Amino acid sequence: MEMSLLETLLRDISSFLNLSSSENINSEPVQKYYQGAEEILKVLKPIILNAIFDSEITSDEVLSKAFKELGVCVEELLQQFERWQPLSSKAYFVLQVESLISEIRNSCLDIFRVLKSSHQHLPYELSSASLELHLQKIKHVEYEQTSSVIKEAKRDQVGNFGPSSEILLRIAESLSLNSNMEVLIEAVALEKLKENTAQAKKLAEVECIDQLIALITNMHHCLFLKKQFPTCSSVPTPLDFICPLSLELMTDPVIVASGQTYERAFIKKWFDLGLTVCPKTWQTLVHTLFIPNYTMKALIANWCESNNVKLPNLVESTLNQVYPPRATKVKKLVEDLKSKSNNVKLPDLVESTLNQVYPPRATKVKKLVEDLKSTSTDTQRVATAQLRLLAKQNTDNRIIIANCGAIILLVDLLNSPDTKTQENSVTALLNLSNIDNNKTAIADASAIEPLIHVLKTGSPEAKENSAATPFSLSVIEDNKVRIGRSGAIRPLVDLLGNGTPRGKKDAATALFNLSIFHENKARIVKAGAVRYLVHLMHPAAGMVDKAVAVLASLATTFEGRTAIGQEGGIPLLVEVVELGSARGKANATAALLQLCTNSSRFCMMVLQEGAVPPLVALSQSGTQRAKEKAQALLSYFKGTIEYSD
């Protein structure tokens, strides 16, 4: 036996055992398989270490062959775990790893038996008694045998009935596919794996992956039926009202680039994971933005009212499916608290739960919130700075800060005479507003007027963040109305014209979102925004797309069209159609369509600017929206010319 063989095997085992600190293997089912393999290899490592220095072992041909086979398996096992990523296929991983662990276990048992029976003059570590102890340890190593169940289910798929729901749910549990979203993520992983395997021309593996895809598809259908028909007496929910990710009735539906509608929290999590395909159609999305589906929301509300159906608890549903491990812990803590006292009030229950799930942060945040009430300017400045930082870091912190009562105190401090405290407070509120529940809470805390105060009087950074905060808040439809009627539009327009480059971008974004509510469009035009927006269409300003998007929205009103014409916006819009980005071209064409179809004078100006050639090119090679707008405008030109003839 070559010494390098045992040394390589020892090195691979050491590398495998060092993976214990890797974050990638901390998720299930990867962790339980790692622990099973780790237990075997920890027993094996000292045996190999002693074998390297024993000539009797290294010269044994039977052992040489056994160690060689073992080395191949350990190397492959190491590679499987090193290649594992959170979005890898769990089913494929389990099939590969279970087989390797089984081979490693059997090889170890064979090696120990040969050593025990054939070699009598070995050191104590390799003595018969010691080897018997090691042999028993490996025999008793337990790891889940999911492969056999998967293979049985694959065989059942060949028949007419397919695998039973019990088998499918058992496999889902073994693979830690705890929600429909995780099942769909597994399906995406398998499709990607199939694509890569097909490119490598591994036809047998492609067939195996196809069978796994069919199995996961059946699992998805099983979960869907389980959700859709929980009891005989329940009212069947219209399929269009169910989120394809959560399989729950939607409470905050949004539309993605494919035109499909999802629950906001679930599709956001999907995109946050780095997935860029539509979960329902599997098409690759051109972008990962989404917009509220207010029509669907209204239809669902009407259906619920008509059928006396209560909307699902979005917080609980999101915890269960998007953050299942933490959800389980939170629910257990709440139940424990309830059992201790029937008189526990809900706020106390929330606080106690927070303290147990997030003890260090909850305690720290409560102290900082108390400091906000201090009469010391220095104390307030430090507290707002730390809350600003914590709110920026992650969603958990934002939930804790809001639940500790910080929002109303931060709103009060927007009027602080201390510039830094004011700046920290508005930025903390901006960071907190990344959660929809907090958006409503901030608006309910009467934050709009103080934010306008900061917009008018704050430092440059405070003004920028004060402009970004109304944008964040205006995602909630009711807030668009409140912000528009509060007087926020004029200072936003002032920032658009006179702010820093970032301030101008924040102001333009906020004004665009506010303009979605029709009543606000006239206010934006009256405040003088069009003049600034036309100026910002010059490429040197670096804001062409944002400016054109707002102008396209304002062009749907008479006041907006008039202002665009008066401020010299038409030549620049035509220039964007010819030279702008894909998004800019689409919005510029939409604006020109509004201008031309509502004013013959503007139509003539657009034609005189030479708009026809770039519109023809756009109608053939632009985005779908740009093509439709360009074709509609060209058709209008044609009809107008024919009519005049």
LINQUIJO-V921555 format. One record per pair of residues at least 6 apart in sequence whose ideal C-beta (glycine too) atoms are under 7 Angstrom apart, sorted by sequence separation. I is the first residue (numbers start at 1). J is the second residue. D is the distance in whole Angstrom. If there is no record, write none. Layout:
((I	J	D) (I	J	D))
//
This chain:
((19	25	6) (25	31	6) (51	57	5) (57	63	6) (124	130	6) (156	162	6) (157	163	6) (177	183	5) (242	248	7) (255	261	5) (256	262	7) (277	283	7) (338	344	7) (374	380	6) (391	397	6) (416	422	5) (432	438	5) (433	439	5) (473	479	5) (474	480	5) (514	520	5) (515	521	5) (535	541	7) (554	560	3) (555	561	5) (564	570	7) (596	602	6) (156	163	4) (242	249	6) (243	250	5) (254	261	7) (277	284	6) (278	285	6) (304	311	6) (319	326	7) (320	327	5) (337	344	6) (355	362	5) (390	397	5) (391	398	6) (536	543	4) (537	544	6) (595	602	4) (596	603	4) (197	205	5) (198	206	5) (241	249	6) (253	261	5) (254	262	6) (276	284	6) (277	285	7) (319	327	4) (354	362	4) (355	363	7) (371	379	5) (372	380	6) (413	421	6) (414	422	6) (454	462	5) (455	463	6) (458	466	6) (495	503	5) (496	504	6) (499	507	6) (576	584	5) (577	585	5) (580	588	6) (618	626	5) (619	627	5) (622	630	6) (25	34	5) (84	93	6) (177	186	6) (197	206	5) (228	237	7) (241	250	6) (270	279	6) (276	285	5) (371	380	7) (413	422	7) (416	425	7) (433	442	6) (454	463	7) (474	483	6) (495	504	7) (515	524	6) (555	564	6) (576	585	6) (618	627	7) (153	163	4) (253	263	7) (254	264	5) (391	401	6) (432	442	7) (473	483	7) (537	547	5) (596	606	6) (115	126	6) (172	183	7) (252	263	6) (256	267	6) (319	330	6) (372	383	5) (390	401	6) (414	425	5) (455	466	5) (496	507	4) (536	547	4) (537	548	6) (577	588	5) (595	606	7) (619	630	4) (116	128	5) (194	206	6) (197	209	6) (237	249	6) (251	263	7) (252	264	4) (276	288	6) (337	349	5) (371	383	4) (372	384	7) (413	425	4) (414	426	6) (454	466	4) (455	467	6) (495	507	4) (496	508	6) (576	588	4) (577	589	6) (618	630	4) (619	631	5) (80	93	7) (250	263	5) (254	267	6) (429	442	6) (470	483	5) (511	524	6) (551	564	6) (153	167	5) (387	401	6) (533	547	5) (592	606	6) (19	34	7) (116	131	4) (153	168	7) (194	209	4) (248	263	7) (334	349	6) (337	352	6) (368	383	5) (410	425	5) (451	466	5) (492	507	5) (496	511	7) (573	588	5) (577	592	7) (615	630	5) (619	634	6) (80	96	5) (115	131	6) (116	132	7) (193	209	6) (194	210	7) (337	353	7) (80	97	6) (245	262	6) (246	263	5) (271	288	4) (533	550	6) (20	38	7) (149	167	7) (153	171	6) (244	262	6) (245	263	7) (260	278	6) (368	386	6) (410	428	5) (429	447	7) (451	469	6) (470	488	6) (492	510	6) (511	529	6) (533	551	5) (551	569	6) (573	591	6) (615	633	6) (616	634	7) (112	131	5) (190	209	6) (194	213	7) (243	262	5) (334	353	6) (368	387	5) (387	406	6) (410	429	5) (451	470	6) (492	511	6) (573	592	6) (592	611	7) (615	634	6) (77	97	7) (80	100	7) (227	247	4) (243	263	4) (246	266	5) (258	278	4) (260	280	5) (333	353	5) (17	38	6) (149	170	6) (150	171	6) (245	266	4) (260	281	6) (112	134	6) (149	171	6) (190	212	6) (191	213	7) (245	267	6) (256	278	6) (77	100	5) (112	135	5) (190	213	5) (224	247	6) (243	266	6) (258	281	5) (267	290	6) (330	353	6) (333	356	5) (17	41	6) (76	100	6) (223	247	6) (333	357	7) (530	554	7) (16	41	6) (17	42	7) (146	171	7) (149	174	7) (245	270	6) (258	283	6) (365	390	7) (407	432	7) (467	492	6) (489	514	7) (570	595	7) (612	637	7) (109	135	6) (187	213	7) (190	216	6) (589	615	7) (73	100	5) (77	104	7) (258	285	6) (330	357	6) (13	41	5) (146	174	4) (257	285	4) (329	357	6) (426	454	5) (467	495	5) (548	576	6) (109	138	6) (146	175	7) (187	216	5) (256	285	6) (257	286	5) (384	413	6) (525	554	6) (589	618	6) (73	103	5) (74	104	6) (108	138	5) (144	174	6) (186	216	5) (187	217	7) (257	287	5) (402	432	6) (443	473	6) (484	514	6) (524	554	6) (530	560	7) (607	637	7) (13	44	7) (73	104	5) (401	432	6) (407	438	7) (442	473	6) (483	514	6) (489	520	7) (493	524	7) (564	595	7) (13	45	5) (261	293	5) (422	454	6) (463	495	6) (504	536	7) (521	553	7) (525	557	7) (544	576	6) (570	602	7) (574	606	6) (105	138	6) (183	216	6) (187	220	7) (380	413	7) (398	431	7) (439	472	6) (455	488	7) (484	517	6) (496	529	6) (521	554	6) (530	563	4) (534	567	5) (561	594	6) (585	618	6) (70	104	7) (73	107	7) (245	279	6) (256	290	5) (372	406	7) (398	432	5) (407	441	5) (411	445	5) (439	473	5) (448	482	6) (452	486	6) (480	514	6) (489	523	5) (493	527	4) (525	559	4) (530	564	6) (534	568	6) (561	595	5) (577	611	6) (10	45	7) (244	279	6) (255	290	6) (261	296	6) (365	400	5) (369	404	5) (407	442	6) (411	446	7) (415	450	6) (423	458	7) (430	465	5) (448	483	6) (452	487	6) (456	491	5) (464	499	7) (471	506	7) (484	519	6) (489	524	6) (493	528	6) (497	532	4) (508	543	6) (515	550	6) (522	557	6) (525	560	5) (534	569	4) (537	572	4) (552	587	4) (570	605	5) (574	609	4) (105	141	7) (183	219	5) (184	220	7) (244	280	5) (254	290	4) (255	291	5) (361	397	6) (365	401	6) (369	405	6) (373	409	7) (380	416	7) (388	424	5) (398	434	6) (399	435	7) (402	438	5) (411	447	5) (414	450	4) (422	458	6) (423	459	6) (426	462	5) (433	469	6) (439	475	6) (440	476	6) (443	479	5) (452	488	5) (455	491	4) (463	499	6) (464	500	7) (467	503	6) (474	510	7) (480	516	7) (481	517	6) (484	520	4) (493	529	5) (496	532	5) (521	557	5) (531	567	5) (544	580	6) (545	581	6) (548	584	5) (555	591	4) (570	606	6) (574	610	7) (578	614	4) (586	622	7) (593	629	5) (70	107	4) (183	220	5) (254	291	6) (369	406	5) (372	409	4) (381	418	6) (384	421	5) (391	428	5) (398	435	5) (408	445	5) (414	451	7) (439	476	5) (449	486	6) (451	488	7) (455	492	7) (480	517	4) (490	527	5) (509	546	7) (512	549	5) (522	559	5) (530	567	5) (561	598	6) (565	602	6) (574	611	5) (577	614	5) (585	622	6) (586	623	6) (589	626	6) (596	633	6) (603	640	6) (10	48	5) (69	107	6) (254	292	6) (255	293	5) (358	396	6) (362	400	6) (366	404	5) (372	410	7) (407	445	5) (415	453	6) (423	461	6) (427	465	5) (430	468	5) (434	472	7) (448	486	4) (464	502	5) (468	506	4) (471	509	5) (489	527	5) (505	543	6) (508	546	4) (512	550	5) (515	553	4) (525	563	5) (534	572	6) (545	583	5) (549	587	5) (552	590	5) (556	594	6) (561	599	7) (571	609	5) (577	615	6) (9	48	6) (10	49	6) (254	293	6) (361	400	6) (365	404	5) (381	420	5) (385	424	5) (388	427	5) (392	431	5) (402	441	6) (411	450	6) (414	453	6) (423	462	4) (426	465	5) (430	469	5) (433	472	4) (443	482	6) (452	491	6) (464	503	4) (467	506	4) (471	510	4) (474	513	5) (484	523	6) (493	532	7) (504	543	6) (508	547	6) (511	550	6) (515	554	6) (521	560	6) (530	569	7) (537	576	7) (545	584	5) (548	587	4) (552	591	4) (555	594	4) (570	609	6) (586	625	5) (590	629	5) (593	632	6) (597	636	6) (37	77	6) (180	220	7) (183	223	6) (253	293	4) (369	409	7) (381	421	5) (384	424	3) (388	428	4) (391	431	4) (395	435	7) (398	438	6) (414	454	6) (419	459	5) (422	462	6) (426	466	5) (429	469	6) (433	473	6) (436	476	7) (439	479	7) (448	488	6) (455	495	7) (460	500	6) (463	503	6) (467	507	5) (470	510	5) (474	514	6) (480	520	7) (544	584	5) (548	588	5) (551	591	5) (555	595	6) (582	622	7) (586	626	4) (589	629	4) (593	633	5) (596	636	6) (66	107	6) (70	111	7) (372	413	7) (377	418	5) (380	421	5) (384	425	5) (387	428	5) (391	432	5) (501	542	7) (505	546	6) (512	553	6) (561	602	7) (577	618	6) (582	623	5) (585	626	5) (589	630	5) (592	633	6) (6	48	6) (101	143	6) (358	400	6) (430	472	6) (464	506	5) (468	510	7) (471	513	5) (508	550	6) (180	223	5) (253	296	4) (381	424	7) (388	431	7) (426	469	6) (460	503	7) (467	510	5) (548	591	7) (586	629	7) (66	110	6) (67	111	7) (253	297	6) (377	421	7) (384	428	6) (582	626	7) (589	633	6) (6	51	6) (7	52	7) (66	111	5) (6	52	5) (250	296	7) (354	400	6) (34	81	6) (98	145	7) (172	219	6) (63	111	7) (66	114	7) (98	146	7) (99	147	7) (171	219	7) (3	52	7) (98	147	4) (265	314	7) (354	403	6) (168	218	6) (250	300	6) (63	114	6) (168	219	5) (249	300	7) (62	114	6) (94	146	5) (95	147	5) (94	147	6) (169	222	7) (265	318	5) (269	322	5) (350	403	6) (30	84	6) (157	211	7) (168	222	5) (3	58	7) (95	150	6) (163	218	6) (25	81	6) (162	218	6) (266	322	7) (1	58	4) (154	211	5) (157	214	6) (165	222	5) (265	322	6) (1	59	7) (9	67	6) (16	74	7) (157	215	7) (25	84	7) (27	86	7) (91	150	7) (241	300	5) (24	84	6) (251	311	5) (6	67	6) (9	70	7) (13	74	6) (16	77	7) (24	85	6) (29	90	6) (154	215	6) (184	245	7) (251	312	7) (1	63	7) (5	67	6) (9	71	4) (12	74	5) (16	78	5) (19	81	6) (24	86	7) (57	119	7) (153	215	6) (241	303	7) (249	311	6) (1	64	4) (5	68	6) (8	71	6) (12	75	5) (15	78	6) (30	93	7) (56	119	6) (249	312	6) (251	314	5) (33	97	5) (37	101	5) (40	104	6) (44	108	6) (181	245	5) (248	312	5) (9	74	6) (16	81	7) (29	94	6) (36	101	6) (40	105	6) (150	215	7) (180	245	6) (181	246	7) (238	303	7) (1	67	6) (5	71	6) (12	78	5) (180	246	7) (37	104	7) (180	247	5) (33	101	7) (40	108	6) (54	122	7) (248	317	5) (246	317	6) (235	307	5) (50	123	6) (235	309	6) (50	125	5) (246	321	6) (50	126	5) (46	125	6) (47	126	7) (94	175	6) (91	175	6) (90	175	5) (181	266	6) (90	176	7) (47	134	7) (90	177	7) (188	275	6) (181	270	7) (188	277	6) (185	275	7) (43	134	5) (43	137	5) (43	138	6) (91	186	6) (184	279	5) (90	186	6) (89	186	6) (40	138	6) (87	185	7) (92	190	7) (89	189	4) (40	141	5) (88	189	6) (89	190	5) (92	193	6) (39	141	5) (87	189	6) (89	193	5) (36	141	6) (36	142	7) (36	143	3) (33	143	6) (32	143	7) (32	144	6) (92	209	7) (92	212	6) (91	212	5) (91	216	7) (181	321	6) (179	321	4) (29	174	7) (179	324	6) (29	175	6) (178	324	5) (29	176	5) (28	176	4) (294	477	7) (252	436	7) (87	273	7) (87	274	7))
//
